[in-house]
Amino acid sequence: MLKLSEILVSRKDIDRFDELLTAVQDVARSGERFLRMDVKPPYPDTPDNWEDQLEAAFSGLIR
């Protein structure tokens, strides 16, 4: 199980929420099966429904 905080720590180059969505999609494509939302993304453009959007990106509903 991968934690969202692990993505945020390993990807210091991410500055916006839409970039995080892409990173989450990349992680899902690499074969990771589970993503745990353990922290809120620290970006000013993080939407209120950030958990739903990240889950959709991880499960392949957003392309």
C-alpha positions, 0 to 999 in steps of 0.5 A: 500500500502506497501512502499519498505522503510518500508520493509528495515526499518523493516528488518535490517537483510537483507544484500543483494539484493537477500535477499530483493527479498525473503522478498518482496515475503514473503510480497506478500504472506502475502496478501499485494496487492501493493508495492511502490518503494519509495527508491533504495535498499542500497545494493552494489549488487543492479542491474540496473533493481532492480525495475523490479526484485522487481516487478517480485518478488512481483507479483509472476513471480520469485519463 
